[in-house]
């Protein structure tokens, strides 16, 4: 993005656009999305199971509003990010994503969304080149006009740099160039997932204390099909996640998983631990890509307890941390 384009984008900070219309939340779509993020929690898959667990309607996983990316929920001629930010799709990074919930999304909701460009800025990348940041905020209301949640995202456009060495820096879910990591096993890092499953997957919150750890979620040996399945469920059809020639032509060593796929797996850990109703906010920062053949391990730990409980979130592969974040949950047992 040149200086003139950046100045034009900067002048649009504060612009708001209706980006989601008639987004109907159905049981089939909720179940499809849950399976795409490897979540077998019955409250997301079966209406009778949700009813048995005390839900008046089947809830959706925390990151379900990603599904609103499908064209059928968008007003005509709506750009991918709602507001045309003018970023090159081959040089995009998804930096951060966060949610603040008034309540969970439930089957039967019909959602509308309005997106606002809240900020744009620049900084120098760790590997050289200027990085341009766009921060977007989308508010979702239901068919009764009641606010349900606010979603925030940070999108980054990078400049090409001469250095082609792969780097897992802290600027987003992808960096450019290099060679794909080994996918032959877990030799690079020894990960010992917790063997005990979450207790009955009940949607209740026991009293939690600082230092308490949640269930460890392990998704082994990722495949390209996992990324394709997530694309079909979520509406994220960027070919860099499933088209090998496109990915390598863009300077990426291989196709790689959507950042929100990893976020969904991390959200799975959270709902297994505290239940969907307890979650008040959920935010993540993407730090590295996830490649076919790798294993994702998501975990969480309580780091503060007051009126609400703050939980620190982490997702790792053999190479290190790929996602970090935090959540706040209600301090009511």
LINURDA-V683657 format. One line per field, one symbol per residue. ss: DSSP state (A for helix, B for strand, O for the rest). phi: phi as a letter, one per 40 degrees, with the letter a starting at -180 (. if undefined). burial: + if it has 16 or more other C-alpha atoms within 10 Angstrom, else -. A space follows every 50 residues. Layout:
ss=???
phi=???
burial=???
//
This chain:
ss=OOAAAAAAAAOOOOOBBBBBBBBBOOAAAAAAAAAAOOOOOAAAOOAAAA AAOOOOOOBOOOOAAAAAAOAAAOOOOOBOOBOOOOOOAAABBBBBBBBB BOOOOBOOOBBBBBBBBBBBBBBBOOOOOBBBBBBBBBBBBOOOOOBBBB BBBBBBBOOOOOOOOOOOOOOOOOOOOOOOOOOOOOOOOOOOOOOOOOOO OOOOOOOOOOOOBOOOBBBOOOOAAAAAAAAAAAOOOOAAAOOAAAAAAO OOOOOBOOAAAAAAAAAAAAAAAAOAAABBBBBBBBOOOOBOOOOBBBBB BBBBBOOBBBBBBBBBBOOBBBBBBBBBBBOOO
phi=.ccccccccdccdhcbbcbbbfcccbcccccccccccgcbdcccbacccc cccgccaccbddbccdccccdcbbddgccdcgbccgccccbcbccaaabb bcaccbdhcbbbbbbbccababacccbggcbbbbbbbbbbbcccgccbab bbabbbbbccbccbccbccbcicabcghbcccbcibccacbbcccccccf fccbbccbbdgcbcccbbbcfdbdccccccdccbgcbdcccabcdccccc gbcadaccdccccccccddccccbgccccbaaabbcbacbbdgcbcbbaa acbabacbbbbcbabbbdchcbabiabbbccbc
burial=+----+--++-++--++++++++++++-+++++++++++-+++++++--+ --+-+-+++++++++-++++--++-------++-+-+--+++++++++++ +--++++-++++++++++++----+-+--+++++++++++++----++++ ++++++++++-----+-+++++++++++--+-+--+-----------+-- +++++--+----+++++++-++++-++++++-++-++-++++-+-+++-+ ++++++++++++++++++++++++++++++++++++++++++++++++++ ++-++--++++++++++++-+++++++++++--
//
